[in-house]
Amino acid sequence: MLGGLLCCMTLVNWERLPGETVEEFVAAMLLLRHPHGNRITPSRGDRGVDIRIANPDGYDIYQVKRFCRPLTSRQVTDVENSWQRFVDETLPTLPVRSWTLVTPWNPTHERLAWLERLTAGSGLRISWMDRDHLDGMAADHPALIAYYFGDGGERIQHLMAQALQGGRDMPDPGQVPAESLLTAAIERYEGLASALTDVDPFYRYEFDVREGRVSELPWDGDVLGDDLTAFLRYLQLNERHYLVMRLVARAVESFSLRPITGSLELQVPVDSAERQAVEEFLRYGAPLADIDGTITHSSGPPGLPDESGPGRLSFMVAAGAAGDRPDLEVRLVAADGTVLHALDLVQVRASRGVDGPGIWLAGQDPGGLLHLQFLVNAGDRDTFRLQVDLDDLVGKTPAQVLPAMRLLAALAPDTTLLLAVRGGPAYSPRWQPEASSLALHARRQLRVLEALQVIQSHSYQRIVIPAPSSTSNEELAGIIQLAHLLQGGQIDATWPQVDFPIPANAGPPPEGEFSVAILHELNARVGGRQIPLGMYQCVTYLAARIADPAEAAAAQAGDSIRLLPGSTDRALITVVSAAEALAALAARGGAPPTG
């Protein structure tokens, strides 16, 4: 049994491989085991780090060396220098939990002791991943060995040809029941996807047979929000069905270990909006859409279209993993440098320029009201763009959109906007927003939104922003007035007459002029809904008299008597809590009157 297992192991002849191949192959094995790890590009300064793997409690750092034989003095110095760069440049800035030296050579006891002395006092978990360990990992990745050292690439091409041809060989839908046709197609493509996934070490293949026509699909419907989808291809199989082929990267670094590349030509008129979009794509990596162009060449995993020709080209940036990017915010800054408002930026997408140092970064506030794009790091062309979806307020809660609306309402000629690390340094220069009616419109909206938020603070029911078409000016005025009362305000009013319900155990009606208070159970009317608040509106009539004393003398509990103004027709409207209302009623020995 043991002999059989050993025969099944695929051994790598490390000594005969070029050093660069050793390092890339080892990196590939580690990164496929840890899909969200990163390989550090040496040209950018590796800071003593070749591979880093993020964990909740810190990073695992790997330093990969191509050494296949006992270390020479120069190789010892090389490792020591890498360790020192790591200690000086990485350890102070990154939460690290372990550091591992990786070599396709099994160390001696003396070398293990040397590594222990070198790393003593670091407080990290130190390991040496040796040849035996790498051979064991290689045995778990036969597809990776076949790709680097065998015929894996040719096998993938052959299987992909079968996949793309298989759809064209499907029976005529008019001759075969739809259920049988779909079952045969699904089984065929599931088998091909499994075979391709087994032999391609960097990408996973998925096939999906759907009903419909490719020409009727939204062009970005299958990729938004999926940061590991590398490529999508659509193939119309017949009049009723089409195939979706998806390449999904097995690891973040699949894109660099086996990149997708291409050449294309774009045709844009001089001094046009299309030309500006192309320049921003090249300089900043900003997305562009529907540009006339021609694909002249493409390379990468099998399944990429090998035909060339003209068409409409679009480049978009999917919302991807944040990586090392810190949380960001947008700040509105006064002329004296005071931060007036800070707004979290979420659903962040970022890209870099193709032939320039610029960065394109876009995101929105948590409420989805503001959509911002920043083009930075490329000099005098840096700018930002602000798009506001004020029509998208309906159905959202006041708390969701109030932070963004307050920022908009505070826009003024002497304020500036900037992008910054959340709670940290500025990420961009300051920009002065263009003068517009946004601030004025936001101030008008803000009054209603803040009133709705006050009402929400007194209700267990979810309050959302109503549609303008179903909300009258009278209802909006009532919302603002109610919020004023709930915040402890009062309203002066006048009155011509009022019917006062006589509570139980009431004494004889008073003579002459007197003051009286009537409590009404309080509800908020928002978007046609009546929302109970557990509060009471208290109307205090400062001077009242009985309209008909004889009628009042004959009235019983539960009847109503009419009151008229006395020396003044003033009334004060306030709001009291249920506890205050009950205490007042208990003092009078009555139940809450409903006016």
N, C-alpha and C positions, 0 to 999 in steps of 0.2 A: 504494500500500500504506500509506504513512504517513497519507494522508488518511483511509483506512478505519479505521485504528486510532484516530485522533483522534475520529472520529464515534462510535466505540463508547464513549468515555470519558464518564462521567456527572459533570458539573460541578456544584458546589454554589455557589449564590449567597450567599456569606458575608455580604455587606453587608446583605442584606435579612432576615437571621435575627436573632431576639432573642439577646442576649448569653448568657443561660442555655442556650439551645438549642445555640449554638456550642460552649460548654464541655462540655455533656453529650454531644453528637455526637462531638467529638474524643476525649473520654474513652472513649466506647464503642469507637471504632476502635482505640485503643491497647490497651484491655483485652481486646478480642477477639483481638488479635494476641498478647497475653501473658496467657493465661487465668488465671494465678494471681496477677496483679497486683491491687492494691487502690487504690480511689479514696478519698481522705481527705475526710470530711464537714467542710465549713467550720465548721459550728456547734460542733464540738468543738475548734476551734483547729487549723488545718492545718499550723502550724509551717513555713510556706513550702513546703509540699508539696501538690500536687493528686493526683498518681498516683505510686505507687512499685512497682517491679518487682524482686522478689528474684532474685538470682543467687548461685551458689556463692562468688564472690569479692566480693560487695557489691551494693548496691542501685543501680538506675537511677531517678533522680528526674525527674519532669516537672512543670513549672509551666505551666499552660494559661491563656492570656489571650485574650480575645475580640477583640482589636484587629485590625481589617481594613484600616486605613489608616495612613499615617505617624504615628508615635507623637507624642502631645502631651506637654508637660512634665508634666502630671498623670499620664499613663500611664507615662512614664519613672520618675517617683517611685514609682508603684505597683509596677513591676518591682523597683526598688532595695529597696523595703521588703520585698517577698517574699524577695528574695535574703538580706537581712540577717536575717530571721526564720529562714530555713533555716540560715544560718551559726551563729546564736546558739543555736537550739533543737534542730535536727535533727543537724547535722554532729557535735556532740560525743557523741551517743548512738547513732548508727546508722552501720554501715560502708557508706559511699557510694562508688561508683566513677564516677558520671557525673551531670551535671545538665543538663537540656534545657529551654530556653524554647520554648513552642509558641504560635504565632500564625498566623492565616490572612492574613498579610501578609508579603511578601518584603522583608527588611531591606536598607537601603542599606549601602555600605561604611562610612559614618560610624557607623551604628548597630551594625554588627558590631564595629567598633573600640571603641565605648562598652561593649559587653557584655564584650569581652576585658579592658578596664581594670577593669570592675566585679568580675569573677571572678578577677582575677590573684592568684596565690599560694595558691589553694585546693587545688592538687594534683589537681583532678578533671578528667575529660574533659568539656568544655563544648561544647554544640551549640545551634543555633537551628533548630528544625523549622518551616519556613515554609510559605507557601501552596502552592507547587508540590509540596512533599512531601505535604501534606494532600490535595491534589487527586489525587495518585497513589494514596494510600491509599484515598480514597473510591471510586476506580474499581475497587478490589478488593473493595468491599463494597456492591454494588448493592442487596442486601436491606436493609442498614441505611439507605440513602438512601430506599428505597421506604417503609420503616417510619416514618421521621421526616418525610418530605416528600411521600410519594405514597400509593398505595393498598395498601401491603404488608399492613397489618392486615386489610383486607377480603379479600384473597386467602387469607390464612391461615385466616380463619374459613370461607371457602367450601371449602377443601381439608379442613379438619377435619370439616365436616359430611359430606363424601363418605366420610371414613374411618369415622366412627361409623355411618353408614347402610349402608356397604358390607358390614359383617358381617351385618346383618339380611337382606340380599339373597342370602345364600349359599344354594345349593340344599339340598334336604332330604337329609340323610346317608343316608336309606333308599333314595333313588333314584339316588345317585351313588357310585361306589367311593370309599373313604376316601382312597386315594392321590390321586385326581383332585381331590377336594374340598380337601385340604390344599395341594396344589400351586397350585390357583387362588387360594386365600385368601392364601398366602404371597406369590405374585407380586403380587397386588393391593395388599397392605399394604406390601410393599417399595417399590413405585412411589409410593404415597402418602407414606411416610416420607421418601423422597428428595425429593419435591416440597415437603413441608412444611419440611424442613431447608433447602432452597434459599431459601425466602422468609422464614423466621424468623431474624433476625440474632442472637437471644439464646439460643435453645434448639435442641437437636437432638431429633428425634422418632424413637422406635423402636417398632415393632410386633412382637409375638410371638404367634403362634397356637399354643396348647397344648391338649393333651388333658386333660380332667377337668372339675371343677366348681369355680367360684369359692368356693362356700360351704364347701369342704373344705380351703381353703388356710390356712397360717399367716399371720396378718395382717401380720407384719413380715418375711416371708421374702425379699422382693426388694429391701429397702432397707438392711439393716444393713451398715455399713462403706462405703457409697457416699455421699460428702459432696456430690457434684454432681447427684444425682438430685433434681429439684425436685418431681416429681409422678408418681404412678402411678395408673392407672385400669384396672379390670378390667371386662370386658363379656362376659357369657355369650352366645355366638353360637348354640348349639343344645345339645341334650342331651349332646353328647360333647366339644364344643370351646369354649374361651373365648379372649378376646383380652386381651393385656396391652399397654397403651399407656404408654410411659415418656417423660417430658420430662427431658432431661439438660441442665443449664446448660452453655453453651459456655465460660463464664468464671465465676470466683467472683463478680464484680460483676454478673452477669446478674440475680441475686436483687434487687439494688437498682435497676438500670437498668429492669427490667421485673418488678416484684415480683408475687407472688401474695398477694392479700389476701382477707379474708372476714369475715363477721359470723356470730355464733352465740349461742345461748342455752343455758345449762347449768342443769339442774334437780338440785339436791342438797339433802338434808335438813339442817336446822340441827344443829350439834354432831355431825356424822357424819364418818367417815373420808374419805368422798368430798369433803365440804366442805373439810376440811383439805388434801386433795390439790389441789383447785382453788385455794385460797389460796396454796399453795406454788408452783403453776404461775404465778399472777399475780405473786407477789412475787419469785420466784427463777427462773422458767422451768423448774421441775422437771417431768419428764414425768408424765403421768397416763394411766390406762387405763380403758376401759369406763365412761364417765360418760354418763348420760342427757342428751341435748341435741338441739337443732334447728339446722341450718344455714339461716340466713335470707338470705344473700347471699355471692357469691364473685366475684372478678374476677382477671384475669391472662391468661396465654397461652391460646389456644383449646384445648379439650379438657377444661377444668375442668367438673365437672357443674353445669348451670344449674338443676337442679331443687332444691327445698328440702323439708325434712321432718324428722321425728324419727328418732333412731337412737342408737347407742352410739358415743361419740367417744373417741378415744385420741390423745395427743400424745406423740411420742417424739423423742429427740435422737440423731441418727446420729453415729457416731464420725467426726469431720471432721478436716480439716487443722489443724495446730497454729497456723498463722499466726505471730504474734509472741509467742505464749504460751511462756514458758520451760519447760524440763523441770521436773517437780515431784517431790516426795518427801513421804512421811509420816514424821514423827519421833515417837519415844517419848521423853519428857523427864522426868528425875527432878525431885524437889522443889527441888534446888539449881540447876536449869537445865542440868544436864549431859545431853547427847543420848546416850541409851542405845542406841538403834537408829534407823537411817534406811533407809527402804524406798522404792525407786523406784516411782512411780505411772505405769502405762502404760495404753494404750487409753483415753485421757482423752476425755471428752465434756463439753462445757460449754454453758450457756445462760444468758440474762439474763431478768430478770423483765419481764412485759408492762407492768405499771404500777407497778413499784417498782425500786429500785436493786440488788436482790439478784442474786446469781450462784449458779447450781446447777452443781456440778462433780462428776463421778464418774469413777472409774477403779479399777484393780486392781493388785495386785502382779504382777511378771513371772511368778510361778508359778501365778497364778489362784486362790490360796487366800483372799485377802482382797478383798472388794468394798466400796468406800467411797464414800459420797456426802457432799458438803459443801454446806451452804446458808449463804452468807456475804454480808457487805457490806450487811446490812439491819437491824442493830441487835440488840435483845434476843431476836429470834426465831432468830438464827443457831444452827445446830446441825450435827451430823454423825451419820451412821448407818454402822454396821459390820455387814457380813454375812460369815460365815465358812463356807466349803464344806469342812468337814473330811472329808466323804464323797467328795470329789473328788481324794483323794490317790493313789488306785490308778493305777499305770501311769506316774506321774511320777517323775523322778529326785530323789534327796534334795537335790541342789544347787538344784533349782528351787524347792522349798518351804521350805528351811531358814531363809532370811532372815525370811520372814513368820512361821514358827513360833517363831523366837527372840523376835520382837517380842511375839507373843501370850503366850509363856511369861513374859515380863518384866512383864506388866500387873500393877499393884499399886495399892492405894488412893491412894498418894502420887505416882503417875505421871500424866502428861497426854499427849494426842495433839494434834498440830497439822499443818497442811498448810503446806509451804514450798517455795520455789524450790530446786531441787537445788543444794546447796552455797551457797545464798544466804539472803536474808531470809525471815522467816515470812510466809505468805500469809493466815493466819487466826489467830484467837485460839486459846488452848489449851482443850481439853475434857478432862474427866475421864471415862474410860470407866466405864460402869455395872458394878457388881459382878456377876460371873457366874462360872460354873464353867469358862469358856473357858481361863483361865490354868492351872488345875489340869490340865485335859485336855491342853492344849498341852505342859505339862512332861512328862507321861507319854509323849506321842508323840515329844517331842524326843529322848528318850534313844535310842529305836530309830532315828530318822532320822539322828542323828549317828553312830550305830554303822554304819548302812548307808553313810554317806559315807566313813567310815574304810575300810571294806571296798572301796569303789569306788576309793580311792586306791591299792590294790594289785592292781587287775584291769583288763585291757583290755576285758572284756565290760561291756556296759551294764547297770547294776543299777537296777531300778525298785522302787518301793514295792509290796509284794505285797498282795493282797486279804486282809482279816482272815478271811474265811471259809475260806481255804486255808492259813492260817498258825496253827500251834498255839502255845500258850504255851511249849512246850519249844523250838520253833524260834526264837521271839523271844528267849528266854533265851540260846540258843546264839549268836545274832547279837550280842547285847550282850557276852557273854563273849569272843567272837572279837575284837571291836573292842578290848577291853581288852588282849588279848594283842598285837595288832598295834601298839598304841601303846607297847609296851615293858613292859607289866605282866606279872605272873606270878600263877599260881594255886596255892595249897597244896591238896593232895589226899591222900587215903589210898588204900591199895590192898591187896587180899587176896592176889592172886597175878597173875602175868603170864607169858605164854609168850614167850621171847626167841629170835628167829631167830639162828642161828650164822652169822656172816659168813665169807666165804672167807678162807683163810690165818689162821684164828683159832688161837691157841695153846691150850695145855691149860687146862681150866676152872679158875678160881681157887678156892682153898680158903677156908673161913670166910666172913666178911661182907665185902661190897664194894659200891661204888656203880656204877650203870650208867645210861646214857642211851639211849633209843630214839627214833628220828626217824620221824615219820609225814608223808607228803605232805599238805599242808593244802588243803582245799577249803571254800568257804563254801556253806551251804545257805540259799537265799533263794527263797521262793515255790515250793518244790518243785524248784528247779534247783540243780545242783552247779556251783559257779563256781570254777575253778582260780585260785590266787593266786600261784603261783610261790614259795611259802614252805613251811617245814616246822615242824611242831609237835614240840617237844623235851620228852620226859617223862624227868625225872631221878629215879631211885629212889635215895634217900639211903643206904639200908642194905638189901641184898638177900643172899639165900643160895640155893644150889641145892637144890631139893626132893629130888632123887634123884641123889647123886654118881655112882653106878654107871652110871645112864642117861646122865648128862652125859659120862662118860669114853668111852662107846661112840658118841656122837653124831657125825655128819659135817656138813660145811658144807651149809647149807640146811635142816638139821633144826632143830627148836625144843626148847629145854629149859625146864622150868617153874621159875620163881623165886618164892620166898616172902619176906615181909618179915623183916628181921633185927631189930636192936635197936629200930628204929622203922619204922612203916609210912607215913611221910611221903614224898610225891613232889612235885616242883616242875614245873609246866607252863609253858613259855615258847614263844616263836616265834622262829625264826632264819631268816635269808635262805637262798636256795639256795646262795650262795657260802659262807656259814658252814657249812652242812650238808655241802657237798662237801669243805671243808677238814677238817672233823672226821672224815669217813669216810675221806678219804685218809690221815689220820694212823693210822687203824686198819686200813687196807688192805682195806676192805670196800665193799660196795655199800649203797645206802639200804635198810634193813630196812623192811618194811611191817607195822606192827602192827595 
